[in-house]
Amino acid sequence: MTTSESKRRLKIKDTGDVIAGIVLLGFSLVLVFYLVPNFINEPPILQNPMMSPRWLPEIVGWLILLFSVLLIFQGLLVEGDTEADERTIEKGSPQRFVMMVVALVIYVALFETLGAIICGILATLVLFVAHPVRTWWVYSLAFLFPIVVSLLFVEIMNVPLPMMPFWF
């Protein structure tokens, strides 16, 4: 005779990790098996598979899938100590939230008008102000990163981005 207590149940140690992992798993499955094959077209004559427009989204999708499964396993196997947990969420001020939304709006609304570089610089500066960056040299990264990323996409990956309004 067995009781219900003798049945072995899987106990979730960290529900936040399991829920986040399941959401990311669902997103990655949609990305890998639906969005990439159906909406990213490959040219008929392709000399190098790494030059395919599908290559980077597929890699990202499979990595999200892998890490979401690992996150689910972490939530099932590793017990998080709530006192010493470094992943606890601390709410920021409403001003920080508004500035982050402003940075997103700047980037989305002015991308075509100002170009990728200027728009990226403005949005990054707003984000640095929203999250108080005290070191002065870090602000130089707000100029360096958008320039490097935009030139990487345009010159190396051949992704057409609007560079600057008066780019010759």
DSSP file (Angstrom, degrees, kcal/mol; ACC not computed):
  #  RESIDUE AA STRUCTURE BP1 BP2  ACC     N-H-->O    O-->H-N    N-H-->O    O-->H-N    TCO  KAPPA ALPHA  PHI   PSI    X-CA   Y-CA   Z-CA
    1    1 A M              0   0    0      0, 0.0     2,-0.4     0, 0.0     0, 0.0   0.000 360.0 360.0 360.0 127.5    0.0    0.0    0.0
    2    2 A T        -     0   0    0      3,-0.0     2,-0.2     2,-0.0     0, 0.0  -0.867 360.0-142.7-115.9 149.8    1.4    3.3   -1.0
    3    3 A T    >   -     0   0    0     -2,-0.4     3,-0.9     1,-0.1     4,-0.5  -0.584  31.3-105.9-102.3 170.2    0.4    6.8    0.0
    4    4 A S  G >  S+     0   0    0      1,-0.2     3,-0.6    -2,-0.2    -1,-0.1   0.744 116.9  63.4 -68.9 -20.8    0.3    9.9   -2.1
    5    5 A E  G 3  S+     0   0    0      1,-0.2    -1,-0.2     3,-0.0    -3,-0.0   0.760  94.0  60.9 -74.5 -23.6    3.4   11.1   -0.3
    6    6 A S  G <  S+     0   0    0     -3,-0.9    -1,-0.2     2,-0.1     2,-0.2   0.663  81.3 100.6 -79.7 -13.9    5.5    8.3   -1.6
    7    7 A K  S <  S-     0   0    0     -3,-0.6     2,-0.5    -4,-0.5    -3,-0.0  -0.509  79.2-122.3 -70.9 137.6    5.0    9.3   -5.2
    8    8 A R        -     0   0    0     -2,-0.2     2,-0.4     2,-0.0    -1,-0.1  -0.705  32.2-173.3 -86.7 124.3    7.9   11.2   -6.5
    9    9 A R        -     0   0    0     -2,-0.5     2,-0.7     0, 0.0     0, 0.0  -0.883  27.8-117.8-116.3 148.7    7.0   14.6   -7.8
   10   10 A L        -     0   0    0     -2,-0.4     2,-0.5     2,-0.0    -2,-0.0  -0.756  31.3-153.7 -84.9 118.0    9.2   17.1   -9.7
   11   11 A K        -     0   0    0     -2,-0.7     2,-0.5    65,-0.1    -1,-0.0  -0.804  10.7-132.6 -98.0 129.9    9.6   20.2   -7.6
   12   12 A I        -     0   0    0     -2,-0.5     3,-0.2     1,-0.2    64,-0.2  -0.694  18.2-171.0 -81.3 124.0   10.3   23.4   -9.3
   13   13 A K  S    S+     0   0    0     62,-1.5    67,-0.4    -2,-0.5     2,-0.4   0.837  78.5  20.2 -85.5 -34.8   13.1   25.2   -7.4
   14   14 A D     >  -     0   0    0     61,-2.3     4,-1.7     1,-0.1     3,-0.3  -0.847  61.8-174.7-139.1  99.5   12.9   28.5   -9.2
   15   15 A T  H  > S+     0   0    0     -2,-0.4     4,-2.8    -3,-0.2     5,-0.2   0.822  83.4  61.5 -66.7 -31.0    9.6   29.3  -11.0
   16   16 A G  H  > S+     0   0    0      1,-0.2     4,-2.4     2,-0.2    -1,-0.2   0.918 106.4  45.4 -61.2 -43.6   10.9   32.5  -12.5
   17   17 A D  H  > S+     0   0    0     -3,-0.3     4,-2.5     2,-0.2    -1,-0.2   0.900 113.6  49.5 -66.1 -40.9   13.6   30.7  -14.4
   18   18 A V  H  X S+     0   0    0     -4,-1.7     4,-2.3     2,-0.2    -2,-0.2   0.929 113.1  45.8 -65.9 -44.4   11.2   28.0  -15.6
   19   19 A I  H  X S+     0   0    0     -4,-2.8     4,-2.3     2,-0.2    -2,-0.2   0.930 114.8  47.2 -64.9 -45.0    8.6   30.5  -16.8
   20   20 A A  H  X S+     0   0    0     -4,-2.4     4,-2.5    -5,-0.2    -2,-0.2   0.901 112.6  50.6 -62.6 -40.0   11.2   32.6  -18.6
   21   21 A G  H  X S+     0   0    0     -4,-2.5     4,-2.3     2,-0.2    -2,-0.2   0.887 110.1  49.0 -64.8 -39.7   12.7   29.5  -20.1
   22   22 A I  H  X S+     0   0    0     -4,-2.3     4,-2.4     2,-0.2    -2,-0.2   0.907 112.2  48.4 -67.5 -41.4    9.3   28.3  -21.4
   23   23 A V  H  X S+     0   0    0     -4,-2.3     4,-2.3     2,-0.2    -2,-0.2   0.938 114.6  45.1 -63.2 -46.3    8.5   31.7  -22.9
   24   24 A L  H  X S+     0   0    0     -4,-2.5     4,-2.7     2,-0.2    -2,-0.2   0.862 111.0  54.3 -66.2 -35.1   12.0   31.9  -24.6
   25   25 A L  H  X S+     0   0    0     -4,-2.3     4,-2.3     2,-0.2    -1,-0.2   0.928 109.5  47.3 -63.2 -44.7   11.6   28.3  -25.8
   26   26 A G  H  X S+     0   0    0     -4,-2.4     4,-2.1     2,-0.2    -2,-0.2   0.922 113.1  48.7 -61.9 -44.1    8.3   29.1  -27.4
   27   27 A F  H  X S+     0   0    0     -4,-2.3     4,-2.5     1,-0.2    -2,-0.2   0.921 112.0  48.7 -61.2 -44.6    9.7   32.2  -29.0
   28   28 A S  H  X S+     0   0    0     -4,-2.7     4,-3.0     1,-0.2     5,-0.3   0.875 109.5  52.1 -67.3 -36.4   12.8   30.3  -30.3
   29   29 A L  H  X S+     0   0    0     -4,-2.3     4,-2.4     2,-0.2     5,-0.3   0.914 111.6  46.7 -64.6 -41.6   10.6   27.5  -31.8
   30   30 A V  H  X>S+     0   0    0     -4,-2.1     5,-2.6    -5,-0.2     4,-1.6   0.914 115.7  47.0 -64.0 -42.1    8.5   30.0  -33.6
   31   31 A L  I  <>S+     0   0    0     -4,-2.5     5,-2.4     3,-0.2    -2,-0.2   0.942 118.4  38.6 -64.4 -49.2   11.6   31.8  -34.9
   32   32 A V  I  <5S+     0   0    0     -4,-3.0    -2,-0.2     1,-0.2    -3,-0.2   0.898 127.7  29.8 -73.1 -41.7   13.5   28.7  -36.0
   33   33 A F  I  <5S+     0   0    0     -4,-2.4    -3,-0.2    -5,-0.3    -1,-0.2   0.605 133.9  17.1-101.1 -11.6   10.6   26.7  -37.5
   34   34 A Y  I  X5S+     0   0    0     -4,-1.6     4,-1.7    -5,-0.3     5,-0.2   0.705 121.7  40.9-122.6 -56.9    8.2   29.3  -38.7
   35   35 A L  I  ><S+     0   0    0     -5,-2.6     4,-2.2     2,-0.2     5,-0.4   0.947 116.3  44.1 -67.9 -50.4    9.6   32.8  -39.1
   36   36 A V  H  ><S+     0   0    0     -5,-2.4     4,-1.4    -6,-0.2    -1,-0.2   0.944 118.4  41.3 -64.7 -49.5   13.0   32.1  -40.6
   37   37 A P  H  4 S+     0   0    0      0, 0.0    -1,-0.2     0, 0.0    -2,-0.2   0.854 123.6  38.0 -68.4 -31.0   11.9   29.5  -43.2
   38   38 A N  H  < S+     0   0    0     -4,-1.7    -2,-0.2     1,-0.1    -3,-0.2   0.741 126.2  29.4 -93.1 -22.8    8.8   31.3  -44.3
   39   39 A F  H  < S+     0   0    0     -4,-2.2     2,-0.6    -5,-0.2    -3,-0.2   0.519 103.0  72.2-120.5  -6.7    9.8   34.9  -44.3
   40   40 A I  S  < S-     0   0    0     -4,-1.4     2,-0.2    -5,-0.4    -1,-0.1  -0.933  70.5-154.0-112.8 111.4   13.5   35.1  -45.1
   41   41 A N        -     0   0    0     -2,-0.6    -3,-0.1    -3,-0.1    -2,-0.0  -0.580   2.0-145.0 -87.2 143.8   14.2   34.2  -48.7
   42   42 A E        -     0   0    0     -2,-0.2     4,-0.1    10,-0.1    10,-0.1  -0.860  25.3-111.0-103.0 140.9   17.4   32.8  -49.9
   43   43 A P        -     0   0    0      0, 0.0     3,-0.0     0, 0.0    -1,-0.0  -0.416  25.9-123.8 -65.2 147.2   18.8   33.7  -53.4
   44   44 A P  S    S+     0   0    0      0, 0.0     2,-0.8     0, 0.0    -2,-0.0   0.860 102.8  51.2 -64.0 -34.7   18.6   30.8  -55.8
   45   45 A I  S    S+     0   0    0      2,-0.0     2,-0.5     0, 0.0     0, 0.0  -0.883  71.7 166.7-106.3 106.1   22.4   31.0  -56.5
   46   46 A L        -     0   0    0     -2,-0.8     6,-0.1     1,-0.1    -4,-0.0  -0.968  17.6-177.1-124.6 116.8   24.2   31.0  -53.2
   47   47 A Q  S    S+     0   0    0     -2,-0.5    -1,-0.1     1,-0.2     3,-0.1   0.847  76.7  30.4 -82.6 -34.5   27.9   30.3  -53.3
   48   48 A N    >   -     0   0    0      1,-0.1     3,-1.9     0, 0.0     4,-0.3  -0.985  65.9-148.4-129.5 122.8   28.5   30.4  -49.5
   49   49 A P  G >  S+     0   0    0      0, 0.0     3,-1.1     0, 0.0     6,-0.2   0.773  99.5  62.7 -60.9 -24.4   25.9   29.3  -46.9
   50   50 A M  G 3  S+     0   0    0      1,-0.2     6,-0.1     5,-0.1     5,-0.0   0.642  96.0  59.6 -75.9 -12.2   27.3   31.8  -44.5
   51   51 A M  G <  S+     0   0    0     -3,-1.9    -1,-0.2     4,-0.1    -4,-0.0   0.450  81.4 113.3 -90.6  -1.4   26.3   34.6  -46.9
   52   52 A S  S X  S-     0   0    0     -3,-1.1     3,-1.1    -4,-0.3     4,-0.5  -0.433  73.5-131.6 -69.5 142.6   22.7   33.6  -46.7
   53   53 A P  T 3  S+     0   0    0      0, 0.0    -1,-0.1     0, 0.0   -11,-0.1   0.687 107.7  58.9 -66.9 -15.4   20.3   36.0  -45.1
   54   54 A R  T 3> S+     0   0    0      1,-0.1     4,-2.3     2,-0.1     5,-0.2   0.670  85.1  81.9 -82.4 -17.5   18.9   33.1  -43.1
   55   55 A W  H <> S+     0   0    0     -3,-1.1     4,-2.2    -6,-0.2     5,-0.2   0.932  93.0  40.4 -60.5 -54.8   22.3   32.2  -41.5
   56   56 A L  H  > S+     0   0    0     -4,-0.5     4,-2.6     1,-0.2     5,-0.2   0.918 115.9  49.2 -65.7 -45.3   22.4   34.7  -38.6
   57   57 A P  H  > S+     0   0    0      0, 0.0     4,-2.5     0, 0.0    -1,-0.2   0.878 111.9  50.6 -62.0 -34.5   18.7   34.4  -37.6
   58   58 A E  H  X S+     0   0    0     -4,-2.3     4,-2.6     2,-0.2     5,-0.2   0.930 111.0  47.6 -66.7 -43.9   19.0   30.6  -37.6
   59   59 A I  H  X S+     0   0    0     -4,-2.2     4,-2.3    -5,-0.2     5,-0.2   0.938 114.2  46.9 -61.3 -46.4   22.1   30.7  -35.4
   60   60 A V  H  X S+     0   0    0     -4,-2.6     4,-2.5     1,-0.2    -1,-0.2   0.911 112.3  50.9 -62.3 -42.4   20.4   33.2  -33.0
   61   61 A G  H  X S+     0   0    0     -4,-2.5     4,-2.2    -5,-0.2    -2,-0.2   0.914 111.4  46.2 -62.3 -44.1   17.2   31.0  -32.9
   62   62 A W  H  X S+     0   0    0     -4,-2.6     4,-2.5     2,-0.2    -1,-0.2   0.870 112.4  51.2 -69.0 -35.2   19.1   27.8  -32.1
   63   63 A L  H  X S+     0   0    0     -4,-2.3     4,-2.7    -5,-0.2     5,-0.2   0.907 109.8  49.3 -67.0 -40.5   21.1   29.6  -29.4
   64   64 A I  H  X S+     0   0    0     -4,-2.5     4,-2.2     2,-0.2    -2,-0.2   0.911 111.6  50.5 -62.6 -40.8   18.0   31.0  -27.8
   65   65 A L  H  X S+     0   0    0     -4,-2.2     4,-2.0     2,-0.2    -2,-0.2   0.935 112.0  46.7 -61.2 -47.1   16.5   27.5  -27.9
   66   66 A L  H  X S+     0   0    0     -4,-2.5     4,-2.1     1,-0.2    -2,-0.2   0.934 115.1  45.0 -61.7 -47.8   19.6   26.0  -26.3
   67   67 A F  H  X S+     0   0    0     -4,-2.7     4,-2.1     1,-0.2    -1,-0.2   0.809 109.8  55.3 -70.9 -28.3   19.8   28.6  -23.6
   68   68 A S  H  X S+     0   0    0     -4,-2.2     4,-2.1    -5,-0.2    -1,-0.2   0.900 108.4  48.3 -69.7 -38.5   16.0   28.4  -22.9
   69   69 A V  H  X S+     0   0    0     -4,-2.0     4,-2.4     2,-0.2    -2,-0.2   0.917 112.3  49.5 -64.5 -42.3   16.3   24.7  -22.3
   70   70 A L  H  X S+     0   0    0     -4,-2.1     4,-2.3     1,-0.2    -2,-0.2   0.876 109.4  52.3 -63.1 -36.6   19.3   25.3  -20.0
   71   71 A L  H  X S+     0   0    0     -4,-2.1     4,-2.1     2,-0.2    -1,-0.2   0.880 108.6  50.2 -66.9 -38.0   17.3   27.9  -18.1
   72   72 A I  H  X S+     0   0    0     -4,-2.1     4,-1.6     2,-0.2    -2,-0.2   0.931 111.3  48.4 -64.4 -45.1   14.4   25.5  -17.6
   73   73 A F  H  X S+     0   0    0     -4,-2.4     4,-2.5     1,-0.2     5,-0.4   0.895 109.5  53.3 -62.3 -38.7   16.8   22.9  -16.3
   74   74 A Q  H  X S+     0   0    0     -4,-2.3     4,-2.3     1,-0.2    -1,-0.2   0.913 108.4  49.7 -62.0 -41.6   18.3   25.5  -14.0
   75   75 A G  H  < S+     0   0    0     -4,-2.1   -61,-2.3     1,-0.2   -62,-1.5   0.801 116.0  43.2 -67.1 -28.1   14.9   26.3  -12.6
   76   76 A L  H  < S+     0   0    0     -4,-1.6    -2,-0.2   -64,-0.2    -1,-0.2   0.801 126.2  27.8 -85.2 -30.2   14.2   22.7  -12.0
   77   77 A L  H  < S+     0   0    0     -4,-2.5     2,-0.6    -5,-0.2    -3,-0.2   0.791 107.4  65.4-105.5 -33.0   17.5   21.6  -10.5
   78   78 A V     <  -     0   0    0     -4,-2.3     2,-0.6    -5,-0.4    -1,-0.1  -0.829  69.1-143.7-103.8 124.3   19.1   24.6   -8.8
   79   79 A E        -     0   0    0     -2,-0.6     2,-0.5    -3,-0.1   -65,-0.1  -0.734  15.9-140.1 -86.9 125.0   17.5   26.1   -5.8
   80   80 A G        -     0   0    0     -2,-0.6     2,-0.7   -67,-0.4     5,-0.1  -0.722   7.5-137.1 -87.3 127.0   17.9   29.8   -5.6
   81   81 A D     >  -     0   0    0     -2,-0.5     4,-0.6     1,-0.2     3,-0.1  -0.739  10.9-153.1 -81.6 117.3   18.5   31.3   -2.2
   82   82 A T  T  4 S+     0   0    0     -2,-0.7     3,-0.2     1,-0.2    -1,-0.2   0.798  90.1  51.8 -66.7 -28.8   16.3   34.4   -2.1
   83   83 A E  T  4 S+     0   0    0      1,-0.2    -1,-0.2    -3,-0.1    -2,-0.0   0.903 120.1  31.9 -74.3 -40.3   18.6   36.2    0.4
   84   84 A A  T  4 S+     0   0    0     -3,-0.1     2,-0.5     3,-0.0    -1,-0.2   0.252  86.6 128.9-101.5  12.1   21.8   35.8   -1.6
   85   85 A D    ><  -     0   0    0     -4,-0.6     3,-0.8    -3,-0.2    -5,-0.0  -0.564  39.9-167.5 -74.5 120.4   20.2   35.9   -5.0
   86   86 A E  T 3  S+     0   0    0     -2,-0.5    -1,-0.2     1,-0.2    -4,-0.1   0.528  79.3  70.6 -82.8  -6.5   21.9   38.4   -7.2
   87   87 A R  T 3   +     0   0    0      2,-0.1    -1,-0.2    -3,-0.0    -2,-0.1   0.325  65.4 130.8 -94.7   8.6   19.2   38.3   -9.8
   88   88 A T    <   -     0   0    0     -3,-0.8     2,-0.5     1,-0.1    -6,-0.0  -0.351  60.4-119.8 -64.6 143.0   16.6   40.0   -7.8
   89   89 A I        -     0   0    0     -2,-0.0     2,-0.6     2,-0.0    -1,-0.1  -0.719  23.5-164.2 -90.3 125.5   14.9   42.8   -9.7
   90   90 A E        -     0   0    0     -2,-0.5     2,-0.2     0, 0.0    -2,-0.0  -0.944  21.8-127.1-108.0 125.1   15.2   46.3   -8.3
   91   91 A K        -     0   0    0     -2,-0.6     2,-0.1     1,-0.1    -2,-0.0  -0.483  22.2-144.1 -73.0 137.3   12.7   48.7   -9.7
   92   92 A G        -     0   0    0     -2,-0.2    -1,-0.1     1,-0.2     0, 0.0  -0.289  32.5 -77.0 -88.5-179.7   14.2   51.9  -11.1
   93   93 A S     >  -     0   0    0      1,-0.1     4,-1.7    -2,-0.1     3,-0.4  -0.379  37.3-115.6 -75.5 157.3   12.7   55.3  -10.9
   94   94 A P  H  > S+     0   0    0      0, 0.0     4,-2.5     0, 0.0     5,-0.2   0.833 116.7  60.8 -61.1 -30.9    9.8   56.3  -13.3
   95   95 A Q  H  > S+     0   0    0      2,-0.2     4,-2.3     1,-0.2     5,-0.2   0.895 102.8  50.3 -63.2 -39.5   12.2   58.9  -14.8
   96   96 A R  H  > S+     0   0    0     -3,-0.4     4,-2.0     2,-0.2    -1,-0.2   0.914 110.5  49.6 -64.3 -42.6   14.6   56.1  -15.8
   97   97 A F  H  X S+     0   0    0     -4,-1.7     4,-2.1     1,-0.2    -2,-0.2   0.925 111.1  49.0 -62.0 -44.5   11.7   54.2  -17.4
   98   98 A V  H  X S+     0   0    0     -4,-2.5     4,-2.4     1,-0.2    -1,-0.2   0.897 110.5  51.0 -63.3 -40.4   10.6   57.2  -19.4
   99   99 A M  H  X S+     0   0    0     -4,-2.3     4,-2.2     2,-0.2    -1,-0.2   0.861 108.3  51.9 -67.5 -34.0   14.1   58.0  -20.6
  100  100 A M  H  X S+     0   0    0     -4,-2.0     4,-1.9     2,-0.2    -1,-0.2   0.903 110.8  47.7 -67.4 -39.7   14.5   54.4  -21.8
  101  101 A V  H  X S+     0   0    0     -4,-2.1     4,-2.6     2,-0.2    -2,-0.2   0.895 110.2  53.1 -65.6 -39.6   11.2   54.7  -23.7
  102  102 A V  H  X S+     0   0    0     -4,-2.4     4,-2.8     2,-0.2    -2,-0.2   0.905 107.1  52.0 -61.8 -41.3   12.4   58.0  -25.1
  103  103 A A  H  X S+     0   0    0     -4,-2.2     4,-2.2     2,-0.2    -1,-0.2   0.911 111.2  47.3 -61.3 -42.1   15.6   56.4  -26.3
  104  104 A L  H  X S+     0   0    0     -4,-1.9     4,-2.6     2,-0.2     5,-0.3   0.918 112.5  48.6 -64.9 -43.4   13.6   53.7  -28.1
  105  105 A V  H  X S+     0   0    0     -4,-2.6     4,-3.0     2,-0.2     5,-0.4   0.906 110.3  52.0 -64.3 -41.6   11.3   56.3  -29.7
  106  106 A I  H  X S+     0   0    0     -4,-2.8     4,-2.0     1,-0.2    -1,-0.2   0.938 112.8  45.3 -57.8 -47.2   14.3   58.3  -30.8
  107  107 A Y  H  X S+     0   0    0     -4,-2.2     4,-0.6    -5,-0.2    -2,-0.2   0.921 119.8  38.8 -66.2 -44.1   15.8   55.3  -32.5
  108  108 A V  H  < S+     0   0    0     -4,-2.6     3,-0.4     2,-0.2     4,-0.4   0.928 121.1  41.7 -74.0 -44.6   12.6   54.0  -34.1
  109  109 A A  H  < S+     0   0    0     -4,-3.0     4,-0.3    -5,-0.3    -3,-0.2   0.841 123.3  35.2 -75.7 -33.2   11.2   57.4  -35.2
  110  110 A L  H  X>S+     0   0    0     -4,-2.0     4,-2.8    -5,-0.4     5,-0.6   0.339  86.3 100.7-105.3   7.3   14.4   59.1  -36.4
  111  111 A F  H  X5S+     0   0    0     -4,-0.6     4,-1.3    -3,-0.4     8,-0.2   0.928  90.7  36.6 -60.2 -48.8   16.2   56.1  -37.9
  112  112 A E  H  45S+     0   0    0     -4,-0.4    -1,-0.2    -3,-0.2    -2,-0.1   0.858 121.3  47.1 -72.3 -35.3   15.3   56.9  -41.5
  113  113 A T  H  45S+     0   0    0     -4,-0.3    -2,-0.2     1,-0.1    -1,-0.1   0.950 126.1  22.9 -74.5 -50.5   15.6   60.6  -41.1
  114  114 A L  H  <5S-     0   0    0     -4,-2.8     4,-0.5     1,-0.2    -3,-0.2   0.663 108.3-119.9 -93.3 -17.9   18.9   60.9  -39.2
  115  115 A G     X< -     0   0    0     -4,-1.3     4,-1.9    -5,-0.6    48,-0.3  -0.142  31.5 -73.7  94.5 164.4   20.5   57.7  -40.3
  116  116 A A  H  > S+     0   0    0     46,-4.3     4,-2.0     1,-0.2    47,-0.2   0.853 124.9  49.3 -66.9 -37.4   21.7   54.7  -38.2
  117  117 A I  H  > S+     0   0    0     46,-1.2     4,-2.4    45,-0.3    -1,-0.2   0.971 115.5  38.7 -72.3 -53.4   24.9   56.4  -36.8
  118  118 A I  H  > S+     0   0    0     45,-0.6     4,-2.5    -4,-0.5     5,-0.2   0.912 118.8  49.4 -64.2 -41.7   23.4   59.7  -35.5
  119  119 A C  H  X S+     0   0    0     -4,-1.9     4,-2.5     1,-0.2    -1,-0.2   0.904 111.4  49.1 -64.9 -41.1   20.3   58.0  -34.3
  120  120 A G  H  X S+     0   0    0     -4,-2.0     4,-2.3    -5,-0.2    -1,-0.2   0.883 110.6  50.8 -64.4 -39.0   22.3   55.3  -32.5
  121  121 A I  H  X S+     0   0    0     -4,-2.4     4,-2.4     2,-0.2    -2,-0.2   0.940 112.1  46.4 -64.1 -46.9   24.5   57.9  -30.9
  122  122 A L  H  X S+     0   0    0     -4,-2.5     4,-2.2     1,-0.2    -2,-0.2   0.934 114.3  46.9 -61.4 -46.9   21.5   59.9  -29.6
  123  123 A A  H  X S+     0   0    0     -4,-2.5     4,-2.1     1,-0.2    -1,-0.2   0.897 113.0  49.3 -64.2 -39.9   19.7   56.8  -28.3
  124  124 A T  H  X S+     0   0    0     -4,-2.3     4,-2.4     2,-0.2    -1,-0.2   0.894 109.4  51.7 -67.6 -39.1   22.8   55.5  -26.6
  125  125 A L  H  X S+     0   0    0     -4,-2.4     4,-2.0     2,-0.2    -1,-0.2   0.911 109.5  49.9 -62.3 -41.8   23.5   58.9  -24.9
  126  126 A V  H  X S+     0   0    0     -4,-2.2     4,-2.3     1,-0.2    -2,-0.2   0.907 110.8  49.9 -63.7 -40.4   19.9   59.0  -23.6
  127  127 A L  H  X S+     0   0    0     -4,-2.1     4,-2.2     1,-0.2    -2,-0.2   0.894 109.2  51.6 -64.9 -39.0   20.4   55.4  -22.2
  128  128 A F  H  <>S+     0   0    0     -4,-2.4     5,-1.1     1,-0.2    -1,-0.2   0.868 111.7  46.8 -65.4 -35.0   23.7   56.4  -20.5
  129  129 A V  H  <5S+     0   0    0     -4,-2.0    -2,-0.2     3,-0.2    -1,-0.2   0.876 109.9  53.9 -72.2 -36.9   21.9   59.4  -18.9
  130  130 A A  H  <5S+     0   0    0     -4,-2.3    -2,-0.2     1,-0.3    -1,-0.2   0.897 113.9  42.4 -64.0 -40.9   19.0   57.2  -17.8
  131  131 A H  T  <5S-     0   0    0     -4,-2.2    -1,-0.3    -5,-0.1     2,-0.0  -0.876 109.8-118.1-104.8  97.7   21.4   54.8  -16.1
  132  132 A P  T   5 -     0   0    0      0, 0.0     2,-0.7     0, 0.0    -3,-0.2  -0.077  31.2-167.1 -52.4 106.6   23.7   57.2  -14.5
  133  133 A V      < -     0   0    0     -5,-1.1     6,-0.1     1,-0.1    -5,-0.0  -0.851   6.8-176.8 -93.8 119.4   27.1   56.6  -15.9
  134  134 A R        +     0   0    0     -2,-0.7     2,-0.5     4,-0.0    -1,-0.1   0.705  55.5  88.3 -92.6 -21.8   29.7   58.4  -13.8
  135  135 A T    >>  -     0   0    0      1,-0.1     3,-0.7     2,-0.0     4,-0.5  -0.677  65.8-151.0 -84.6 126.4   32.8   57.7  -15.8
  136  136 A W  G >4 S+     0   0    0     -2,-0.5     3,-1.0     1,-0.2     4,-0.4   0.841  90.5  58.6 -68.1 -34.7   33.4   60.3  -18.5
  137  137 A W  G >4 S+     0   0    0      1,-0.2     3,-1.0     2,-0.2     4,-0.5   0.729  92.2  69.6 -71.3 -19.2   35.3   58.1  -20.9
  138  138 A V  G X> S+     0   0    0     -3,-0.7     3,-1.3     1,-0.3     4,-0.6   0.822  87.9  65.8 -66.2 -29.3   32.3   55.7  -21.1
  139  139 A Y  G X< S+     0   0    0     -3,-1.0     3,-0.7    -4,-0.5     4,-0.5   0.759  89.1  65.9 -64.7 -22.8   30.4   58.4  -23.0
  140  140 A S  G X> S+     0   0    0     -3,-1.0     4,-2.2    -4,-0.4     3,-0.9   0.802  92.2  62.5 -66.9 -26.4   32.9   58.0  -25.8
  141  141 A L  H <> S+     0   0    0     -3,-1.3     4,-2.5    -4,-0.5    -1,-0.2   0.786  90.7  66.4 -67.7 -25.7   31.5   54.5  -26.3
  142  142 A A  H << S+     0   0    0     -3,-0.7    -1,-0.2    -4,-0.6   -18,-0.2   0.771 111.0  35.8 -65.0 -24.4   28.2   56.1  -27.2
  143  143 A F  H <> S+     0   0    0     -3,-0.9     4,-1.1    -4,-0.5    -2,-0.2   0.815 119.1  49.0 -92.0 -38.5   29.9   57.5  -30.3
  144  144 A L  H  X S+     0   0    0     -4,-2.2     4,-2.7     2,-0.2     5,-0.2   0.932 106.6  52.4 -71.1 -47.9   32.2   54.5  -31.0
  145  145 A F  H  X S+     0   0    0     -4,-2.5     4,-2.9     1,-0.2     5,-0.3   0.924 109.3  46.5 -61.5 -49.5   29.7   51.6  -30.8
  146  146 A P  H  > S+     0   0    0      0, 0.0     4,-2.2     0, 0.0     5,-0.2   0.888 115.0  48.6 -61.8 -35.4   27.0   53.0  -33.2
  147  147 A I  H  X S+     0   0    0     -4,-1.1     4,-2.5     2,-0.2     5,-0.2   0.953 115.3  43.1 -66.4 -48.4   29.7   53.9  -35.8
  148  148 A V  H  X S+     0   0    0     -4,-2.7     4,-2.3     2,-0.2    -3,-0.2   0.921 116.6  46.6 -65.0 -44.8   31.4   50.5  -35.6
  149  149 A V  H  X S+     0   0    0     -4,-2.9     4,-2.4    -5,-0.2    -1,-0.2   0.918 113.9  47.8 -65.9 -42.9   28.2   48.5  -35.6
  150  150 A S  H  X S+     0   0    0     -4,-2.2     4,-2.5    -5,-0.3     5,-0.2   0.931 114.1  45.9 -64.7 -44.8   26.7   50.5  -38.5
  151  151 A L  H  X>S+     0   0    0     -4,-2.5     4,-2.7    -5,-0.2     5,-0.7   0.862 111.0  54.3 -67.0 -34.0   29.9   50.3  -40.6
  152  152 A L  I  X>S+     0   0    0     -4,-2.3     5,-2.0    -5,-0.2     4,-1.2   0.933 112.4  43.2 -62.2 -45.8   30.1   46.5  -39.8
  153  153 A F  I  <5S+     0   0    0     -4,-2.4     6,-3.1     3,-0.2    -2,-0.2   0.910 122.3  38.2 -67.0 -41.7   26.5   46.0  -41.0
  154  154 A V  I  <5S+     0   0    0     -4,-2.5     4,-0.3     4,-0.2    -2,-0.2   0.947 125.9  31.0 -77.2 -49.3   27.0   48.2  -44.1
  155  155 A E  I  <5S+     0   0    0     -4,-2.7    -3,-0.2    -5,-0.2    -2,-0.1   0.865 132.3  24.3 -83.6 -37.5   30.5   47.4  -45.3
  156  156 A I  I  <<S+     0   0    0     -4,-1.2    -3,-0.2    -5,-0.7    -4,-0.1   0.881 130.7  34.2 -97.6 -44.9   31.0   43.8  -44.2
  157  157 A M  S   <S-     0   0    0     -5,-2.0    -3,-0.2     2,-0.1    -4,-0.1   0.508  95.9-131.8 -92.5  -3.6   27.6   42.2  -44.0
  158  158 A N        +     0   0    0     -4,-0.3    -4,-0.2    -6,-0.3    -3,-0.1   0.850  49.5 155.0  56.5  39.2   26.1   44.3  -46.9
  159  159 A V        -     0   0    0     -6,-3.1     2,-0.8    -7,-0.1    -1,-0.2  -0.873  45.4-127.3 -94.8 119.6   23.0   45.3  -45.0
  160  160 A P        +     0   0    0      0, 0.0    -6,-0.1     0, 0.0    -5,-0.0  -0.561  39.6 167.8 -74.6 111.1   21.7   48.5  -46.4
  161  161 A L        -     0   0    0     -2,-0.8     2,-0.7   -11,-0.1   -49,-0.0  -0.920  45.3-107.3-116.9 145.3   21.2   51.0  -43.5
  162  162 A P        -     0   0    0      0, 0.0   -46,-4.3     0, 0.0   -45,-0.3  -0.636  39.1-171.6 -70.0 116.2   20.6   54.7  -43.9
  163  163 A M        -     0   0    0     -2,-0.7   -46,-1.2     1,-0.3   -45,-0.6   0.993  54.5 -26.3 -78.3 -64.3   24.0   56.0  -42.8
  164  164 A M    >   -     0   0    0    -49,-0.2     3,-1.3   -48,-0.1    -1,-0.3  -0.971  57.4-111.8-148.7 157.1   23.5   59.8  -42.5
  165  165 A P  T 3  S+     0   0    0      0, 0.0   -50,-0.1     0, 0.0   -51,-0.1   0.822 118.7  33.3 -64.9 -28.7   21.2   62.3  -44.1
  166  166 A F  T 3  S+     0   0    0     -3,-0.0     2,-0.4     2,-0.0     0, 0.0  -0.131  82.6 146.2-118.1  36.6   24.0   64.0  -46.1
  167  167 A W    <         0   0    0     -3,-1.3    -4,-0.1     1,-0.1    -3,-0.0  -0.609 360.0 360.0 -78.1 124.8   26.2   60.9  -46.7
  168  168 A F              0   0    0     -2,-0.4    -1,-0.1     0, 0.0    -2,-0.0   0.434 360.0 360.0-103.6 360.0   27.9   61.1  -50.1
